[in-house]
Amino acid sequence: MKIKALLLALSLTSAFSFAQDKVKYSKENIKKMETYLFNEGFSGPSTKKISTIILKDGTTHKGFCSDIETKKGQIYEIAIKDSATKKQMKFAAENVGEMYIFPSNFEKALKVRKYMGNIRNFGTKKLNKNTTNEHIHFVNQTVSLKNKKDDKEFLMQLINPEFSELISVYHDPRAKETGGVSFGGPQLGGGVIKSYYVKKGDKVMWLHKDDFEDNYDFLFGDNAEFMKKYPKKSVEWDYFSFLVNEYTEMTKG
């Protein structure tokens, strides 16, 4: 009898703990949490707008970006034509501290077409992010690609510049997206980016949707109020941009 009573008590405790970890959200809240708040990832530079390159030594160069060389999606060299001297200049990515470029009109048009072709994005994706005239911010970060390679410096696009004070999220040029279903028309579902590079404190990691729950406490666990409102058993990877923004606002007060 004692054993049965103990097992019953443990079962009730587990059920209570599980219930505490689950929060039900209204349809309105879910729609809000699914709203994509990150900037879109770009790689093609505009050759008609002046880009800015800031070297690690503080030297600033402004010019028209004629080419960006990449290997496996990562930038390793940038070529610009100086806006004042008209001199052609090349910079190794490892020597660049920050870079501000503008996306090409062609790539912006492709992004808009892509997201308008996915019915899930209506009302959730911010299409103005694709057609923005603002610059794209790249920052030199030391990371391990996919958490498998040796640490190395890369120029990575910051995609949450408006709320990156506590958690910085960088575009993964080789990220895949979840698939959807199409019946000759707009795609139903899918279109969710599966991975990003994320920095909190001094740690930079490649975060894949499959590892989201394992890293949830590291990302948000130092804010008890946030964890109570958004326990990891109640949220999904689809909400990631919202959660980063919400965590930042709640932590900053």
Kinemage of the C-alpha trace (Angstrom):
@kinemage 1
@onewidth
@group {chain A} dominant
@subgroup {mainchain}
@vectorlist {calphas} color= white
{ca met a 1} P 0.000 0.000 0.000
{ca lys a 2} L 2.801 2.365 0.869
{ca ile a 3} L 4.404 1.776 -2.511
{ca lys a 4} L 1.106 2.426 -4.306
{ca ala a 5} L 0.572 5.595 -2.303
{ca leu a 6} L 4.097 6.758 -3.137
{ca leu a 7} L 3.608 6.047 -6.835
{ca leu a 8} L 0.286 7.914 -6.792
{ca ala a 9} L 1.916 10.894 -5.095
{ca leu a 10} L 4.742 10.938 -7.642
{ca ser a 11} L 2.237 10.675 -10.486
{ca leu a 12} L 0.194 13.588 -9.154
{ca thr a 13} L 3.347 15.660 -8.639
{ca ser a 14} L 4.484 14.990 -12.198
{ca ala a 15} L 1.054 15.837 -13.567
{ca phe a 16} L 0.999 19.064 -11.562
{ca ser a 17} L 4.483 20.019 -12.755
{ca phe a 18} L 3.529 19.284 -16.345
{ca ala a 19} L 0.380 21.401 -15.991
{ca gln a 20} L 2.480 24.260 -14.653
{ca asp a 21} L 4.694 24.013 -17.740
{ca lys a 22} L 1.746 24.330 -20.106
{ca val a 23} L 0.054 27.616 -20.886
{ca lys a 24} L -2.830 27.963 -23.298
{ca tyr a 25} L -2.798 30.995 -25.567
{ca ser a 26} L -5.689 32.573 -27.414
{ca lys a 27} L -5.799 32.543 -31.221
{ca glu a 28} L -5.039 36.273 -31.172
{ca asn a 29} L -1.944 35.715 -29.034
{ca ile a 30} L -0.738 32.857 -31.211
{ca lys a 31} L -1.103 35.001 -34.319
{ca lys a 32} L 0.916 37.716 -32.599
{ca met a 33} L 3.612 35.235 -31.560
{ca glu a 34} L 3.868 33.915 -35.122
{ca thr a 35} L 4.609 37.381 -36.495
{ca tyr a 36} L 8.111 37.382 -37.941
{ca leu a 37} L 10.031 40.291 -36.415
{ca phe a 38} L 13.529 39.639 -37.756
{ca asn a 39} L 14.866 41.407 -40.817
{ca glu a 40} L 15.235 39.277 -43.916
{ca gly a 41} L 18.642 37.852 -44.731
{ca phe a 42} L 20.341 39.367 -47.779
{ca ser a 43} L 23.580 38.668 -49.592
{ca gly a 44} L 23.386 40.611 -52.870
{ca pro a 45} L 24.611 44.218 -52.481
{ca ser a 46} L 23.274 47.246 -54.305
{ca thr a 47} L 25.944 48.713 -56.583
{ca lys a 48} L 24.171 52.082 -56.757
{ca lys a 49} L 24.109 53.030 -53.077
{ca ile a 50} L 27.064 53.937 -50.908
{ca ser a 51} L 28.165 51.211 -48.514
{ca thr a 52} L 30.243 51.763 -45.380
{ca ile a 53} L 33.071 49.520 -44.211
{ca ile a 54} L 34.640 50.026 -40.792
{ca leu a 55} L 37.927 48.198 -40.295
{ca lys a 56} L 39.033 46.817 -36.943
{ca asp a 57} L 41.535 49.664 -36.595
{ca gly a 58} L 38.677 52.170 -36.818
{ca thr a 59} L 39.357 53.280 -40.398
{ca thr a 60} L 36.150 53.967 -42.332
{ca his a 61} L 35.749 53.510 -46.090
{ca lys a 62} L 32.698 54.533 -48.097
{ca gly a 63} L 31.988 53.451 -51.636
{ca phe a 64} L 29.871 51.507 -54.077
{ca cys a 65} L 29.987 47.789 -53.319
{ca ser a 66} L 30.829 46.038 -56.564
{ca asp a 67} L 31.196 42.493 -55.266
{ca ile a 68} L 30.987 40.278 -52.194
{ca glu a 69} L 32.880 37.000 -52.380
{ca thr a 70} L 31.566 34.119 -50.287
{ca lys a 71} L 32.535 30.562 -49.407
{ca lys a 72} L 29.806 28.232 -48.169
{ca gly a 73} L 27.591 31.263 -47.714
{ca gln a 74} L 30.048 33.182 -45.517
{ca ile a 75} L 31.668 36.437 -46.660
{ca tyr a 76} L 35.454 36.383 -47.070
{ca glu a 77} L 36.108 39.454 -49.262
{ca ile a 78} L 34.355 42.737 -50.129
{ca ala a 79} L 35.169 44.955 -53.109
{ca ile a 80} L 34.115 48.619 -53.248
{ca lys a 81} L 34.770 51.632 -55.450
{ca asp a 82} L 35.658 54.576 -53.220
{ca ser a 83} L 32.952 57.241 -53.569
{ca ala a 84} L 35.488 60.094 -53.380
{ca thr a 85} L 38.637 58.834 -55.118
{ca lys a 86} L 36.914 56.280 -57.423
{ca lys a 87} L 39.686 53.874 -56.446
{ca gln a 88} L 38.860 50.150 -56.407
{ca met a 89} L 39.488 48.603 -52.988
{ca lys a 90} L 39.234 45.097 -51.573
{ca phe a 91} L 38.944 44.094 -47.929
{ca ala a 92} L 39.322 40.680 -46.321
{ca ala a 93} L 36.351 39.983 -44.071
{ca glu a 94} L 38.621 39.106 -41.147
{ca asn a 95} L 39.913 42.716 -41.144
{ca val a 96} L 36.440 44.277 -41.092
{ca gly a 97} L 34.784 45.136 -37.776
{ca glu a 98} L 31.423 46.283 -39.161
{ca met a 99} L 29.837 46.786 -42.550
{ca tyr a 100} L 26.708 48.568 -43.736
{ca ile a 101} L 25.420 47.767 -47.229
{ca phe a 102} L 22.124 48.055 -49.074
{ca pro a 103} L 20.337 45.068 -50.623
{ca ser a 104} L 20.030 44.912 -54.382
{ca asn a 105} L 16.613 45.653 -55.857
{ca phe a 106} L 16.692 42.272 -57.592
{ca glu a 107} L 17.122 40.362 -54.337
{ca lys a 108} L 14.459 42.452 -52.603
{ca ala a 109} L 12.028 41.629 -55.415
{ca leu a 110} L 12.816 37.917 -55.090
{ca lys a 111} L 12.145 38.043 -51.352
{ca val a 112} L 8.782 39.732 -51.807
{ca arg a 113} L 7.743 37.260 -54.493
{ca lys a 114} L 8.806 34.333 -52.347
{ca tyr a 115} L 6.857 35.390 -49.284
{ca met a 116} L 3.779 36.438 -51.195
{ca gly a 117} L 3.777 32.923 -52.663
{ca asn a 118} L 3.356 31.436 -49.178
{ca ile a 119} L -0.149 31.965 -47.816
{ca arg a 120} L 1.145 31.532 -44.254
{ca asn a 121} L 3.005 34.807 -44.519
{ca phe a 122} L -0.068 36.953 -45.048
{ca gly a 123} L -0.552 38.777 -41.774
{ca thr a 124} L 2.519 37.209 -40.163
{ca lys a 125} L 5.522 38.269 -42.227
{ca lys a 126} L 6.553 41.903 -42.377
{ca leu a 127} L 6.915 42.491 -46.106
{ca asn a 128} L 8.203 46.004 -45.478
{ca lys a 129} L 11.349 44.305 -44.197
{ca asn a 130} L 11.935 43.053 -47.734
{ca thr a 131} L 11.414 46.422 -49.393
{ca thr a 132} L 13.170 48.589 -46.811
{ca asn a 133} L 15.562 51.291 -48.003
{ca glu a 134} L 17.609 50.936 -44.832
{ca his a 135} L 21.080 49.480 -44.770
{ca ile a 136} L 21.981 45.966 -43.696
{ca his a 137} L 24.271 45.708 -40.692
{ca phe a 138} L 27.057 43.118 -40.677
{ca val a 139} L 29.162 42.495 -37.562
{ca asn a 140} L 32.412 40.563 -37.175
{ca gln a 141} L 31.793 37.594 -34.875
{ca thr a 142} L 33.882 34.603 -33.862
{ca val a 143} L 31.762 31.498 -34.285
{ca ser a 144} L 31.880 27.785 -34.934
{ca leu a 145} L 29.914 27.034 -38.102
{ca lys a 146} L 27.059 24.706 -37.179
{ca asn a 147} L 28.849 24.207 -33.825
{ca lys a 148} L 31.150 21.705 -35.576
{ca lys a 149} L 34.042 23.699 -37.026
{ca asp a 150} L 36.894 25.484 -35.272
{ca asp a 151} L 36.069 29.002 -34.124
{ca lys a 152} L 36.682 31.559 -36.855
{ca glu a 153} L 35.809 35.176 -37.575
{ca phe a 154} L 32.959 35.902 -39.985
{ca leu a 155} L 30.971 38.929 -41.057
{ca met a 156} L 27.418 38.053 -40.078
{ca gln a 157} L 24.206 39.952 -40.787
{ca leu a 158} L 22.451 41.138 -37.630
{ca ile a 159} L 18.734 40.566 -38.238
{ca asn a 160} L 17.290 41.985 -35.009
{ca pro a 161} L 19.014 45.387 -34.789
{ca glu a 162} L 15.987 46.982 -33.114
{ca phe a 163} L 16.086 44.566 -30.147
{ca ser a 164} L 19.572 43.076 -29.999
{ca glu a 165} L 20.684 44.498 -26.651
{ca leu a 166} L 20.509 41.172 -24.810
{ca ile a 167} L 20.262 38.537 -27.541
{ca ser a 168} L 21.738 39.165 -30.985
{ca val a 169} L 20.443 37.026 -33.842
{ca tyr a 170} L 22.405 36.617 -37.067
{ca his a 171} L 21.296 35.343 -40.457
{ca asp a 172} L 22.401 31.826 -41.363
{ca pro a 173} L 23.062 31.980 -45.138
{ca arg a 174} L 22.742 28.195 -45.412
{ca ala a 175} L 19.602 27.820 -43.315
{ca lys a 176} L 16.822 25.638 -44.637
{ca glu a 177} L 13.098 26.265 -44.278
{ca thr a 178} L 10.242 24.029 -43.259
{ca gly a 179} L 8.281 22.692 -46.210
{ca gly a 180} L 4.617 23.234 -46.997
{ca val a 181} L 1.929 21.917 -49.299
{ca ser a 182} L 0.876 23.463 -52.608
{ca phe a 183} L -2.045 22.486 -54.818
{ca gly a 184} L -1.177 24.634 -57.811
{ca gly a 185} L -1.612 27.849 -55.828
{ca pro a 186} L 0.021 29.556 -52.832
{ca gln a 187} L 1.986 27.316 -50.502
{ca leu a 188} L 0.146 26.255 -47.370
{ca gly a 189} L 2.298 26.284 -44.257
{ca gly a 190} L 6.048 25.928 -44.143
{ca gly a 191} L 8.432 28.783 -44.812
{ca val a 192} L 9.809 28.828 -41.253
{ca ile a 193} L 13.593 29.303 -41.124
{ca lys a 194} L 15.201 26.392 -39.300
{ca ser a 195} L 18.413 27.937 -37.950
{ca tyr a 196} L 20.173 31.134 -36.907
{ca tyr a 197} L 23.396 32.140 -35.226
{ca val a 198} L 22.626 33.540 -31.788
{ca lys a 199} L 24.752 35.497 -29.328
{ca lys a 200} L 23.992 35.987 -25.647
{ca gly a 201} L 26.693 37.361 -23.402
{ca asp a 202} L 30.020 36.050 -24.686
{ca lys a 203} L 28.557 32.892 -26.187
{ca val a 204} L 27.796 32.620 -29.911
{ca met a 205} L 26.161 29.447 -31.167
{ca trp a 206} L 24.392 27.976 -34.142
{ca leu a 207} L 20.793 27.408 -33.035
{ca his a 208} L 18.705 24.888 -34.959
{ca lys a 209} L 15.005 24.375 -34.354
{ca asp a 210} L 15.682 20.830 -33.150
{ca asp a 211} L 17.900 22.204 -30.345
{ca phe a 212} L 15.586 25.056 -29.344
{ca glu a 213} L 14.136 23.379 -26.248
{ca asp a 214} L 17.574 22.277 -25.010
{ca asn a 215} L 18.833 25.887 -25.160
{ca tyr a 216} L 15.643 27.568 -23.938
{ca asp a 217} L 16.841 27.970 -20.341
{ca phe a 218} L 20.149 29.450 -21.491
{ca leu a 219} L 18.390 31.996 -23.692
{ca phe a 220} L 15.553 33.048 -21.407
{ca gly a 221} L 15.963 31.303 -18.045
{ca asp a 222} L 17.382 34.305 -16.191
{ca asn a 223} L 13.986 36.051 -16.394
{ca ala a 224} L 11.540 34.198 -14.098
{ca glu a 225} L 8.580 36.334 -15.160
{ca phe a 226} L 9.208 35.529 -18.816
{ca met a 227} L 9.610 31.802 -18.117
{ca lys a 228} L 6.306 31.748 -16.245
{ca lys a 229} L 4.504 33.503 -19.085
{ca tyr a 230} L 6.229 31.540 -21.862
{ca pro a 231} L 7.331 28.137 -20.486
{ca lys a 232} L 9.227 26.071 -23.006
{ca lys a 233} L 6.581 23.343 -23.117
{ca ser a 234} L 4.047 25.888 -24.371
{ca val a 235} L 5.950 27.631 -27.155
{ca glu a 236} L 7.180 26.643 -30.586
{ca trp a 237} L 10.173 27.448 -32.761
{ca asp a 238} L 7.835 29.468 -34.991
{ca tyr a 239} L 7.610 32.058 -32.186
{ca phe a 240} L 11.364 32.607 -31.879
{ca ser a 241} L 11.576 36.206 -33.140
{ca phe a 242} L 8.630 37.207 -30.952
{ca leu a 243} L 10.162 35.502 -27.903
{ca val a 244} L 13.510 37.273 -28.330
{ca asn a 245} L 11.748 40.620 -28.612
{ca glu a 246} L 9.425 39.901 -25.677
{ca tyr a 247} L 12.301 38.701 -23.489
{ca thr a 248} L 14.242 41.872 -24.277
{ca glu a 249} L 11.308 44.145 -23.434
{ca met a 250} L 10.442 42.292 -20.219
{ca thr a 251} L 14.059 42.169 -19.041
{ca lys a 252} L 14.730 45.820 -19.791
{ca gly a 253} L 11.462 46.771 -18.114
